[in-house]
Amino acid sequence: MEYGKIIKQALEIAWRKKYLWVFGFFASMGGGGGGNYNNFIDKDNASGAASGVWDWITSHPGLVALLILAAIGLFIVLMVLYLVSKGGLIGSVSRISKDQPDSFEKTLGYGLQFFWRMLGIDILFGLSYILILGLAIFPPVMMIIVGGSAVKIFGILLIILLILPVVALMYCIAIIGTFSAQIAVIEDKKVFDSIPAGYALFKGNLGRSVMLGLIIFGIAMLYVIAFIIAMVILAIPFIILGVVNIWAGLIPGIVIGLPLILIVNSIFGTFNSGYWTLAYLELSAPKNSQPKPEPVIIPDV
């Protein structure tokens, strides 16, 4: 399998077909996010801050309810855009790789056509992640909570020992989920037909599937490191301006930095989706059958 060729072709598609960046941006939101909110709470008076927050919530129930509804609505909108973009990119990259005409409208059409299948596959695999984590974590956690000293230590050691196997298992399941989504769109199969087919493809190409996962994981790590370094270098002039005047550094930094972040993230999201689509097409392509050698006829003596 030519891994370098897949990477090169995915990069070429991501760069040439710039209309896919819109879908690549939303498709890249499949991961989670987090933040550090320690600075918002005074550690010396954490209980007082919590009490103040609770008082504010109880005194503004209407506003709190509105904010919760707005957050739920935003989550639903982003989830819909993510699922539409996921299916759309798979369909378009498949067409482009076969030199078939494609456009923004066709990509959107694919995304809308296969929206429910993408949703079904994501729900089923999301539930599988929860089940695996529950089965792996619940017993040692219960040991730590209700057990004696020796049992607590054993529970902690068990969690440590389970980390790598559980992560590896979940990553393999994620690859199967990716193949299932490819099959649902490219082969036009239903959810409960796509998942067994995705598993069969993964099982039949175990070594290459794992290698594909390791390669894209390595590329993602390099991307994150390079992105952080580039952002730090880019931010230095604006930090210097901010020392003189905070607005002189903040406003140009946001105006220049935010669009750059969005564009780079969109390109990588397009590349990542294209990489897996091209990998699937390579794995599922019918193997060239070798011609059988003609039998050698030895004349009787």
C-alpha positions, 0 to 999 in steps of 0.5 A: 500500500502506497501510504505516501501517495495517499497523503500526497493526493489528500493534500492536493485535493485539500489545496486545489478544491478550496470550496471543501474548506467550508466542510473541512472546518465543520468536519474537524469539530468531531473532537472535544475541547476543554479549558482551564477555569481555575483563574475564575475562582479565588482558591482562598475563598472557593466556597464563597465564590461558589455561593455567589455564583449560585445566588446569581443563578437563583436570582436570574432563572429566566436568563439562565434558562435562555443561556442553556437553551441557546447553548443547546441550540448552538450544539445542535446546529454545530452537530448538524453541520458536522454530520453534513460536512462529514458525509459531504466530504466523503462523497466529494473526495471519492468523486474527485479521486475518480476524476468525476466533476464535483462542486460545493453544491454536490458536496452539500447534496451528499452531506444532506443525503447521508445525514441520517446515516452519519448520525446513526453511525456516530450514535452507535459508535459513541455508545460503544465508547461509553460501554467500553469505558464503563466496563473498564473503569467501573470495577477499579473505581469501585475498588478505590471507593469502597475497598480497603487500603490493599484493594485501593492500591490494586484498583489504582494499578488496574487503572494504570494497566488498562489505560493503553489497552483501552485506548488502543481498543477505542482507536481501533473501533474509531477506525472501524467507525471511519470505514463504516462511514465511508461504506455508508456513503461510497457504497450507499449502504444502510447503517446496519450493513455498513458497520459489519462491512467496516469491521470486515474491512478492518479485520481483513486489512488489520496491519494496513488499517493500524498503520493508516491510523498510526500515520494520521495520528503522527501527522496530527501530532506534528500539525498541532506542534507546528500550529502552536509554534507558528501561532507563538511566533505570529503572536510575538509582534502583537504581544509587544504592541500589547505591552504598549497598548493592550488594544493595539495588540489585541485587535490586530491580533484577532483580526489577523490570527482568527481567520488564519486559524480558521483557514488552517484548521479547515484545510487540515479537516479537509485533508484528514477526511480525504486521507481516510476516503482515499485509504478506504478506496485503496483498501477496498479496490479489487486486487489484480488477479495474477494470471495462472501459469499455463500447465507445462505438458511433458510429452511421454517418452 
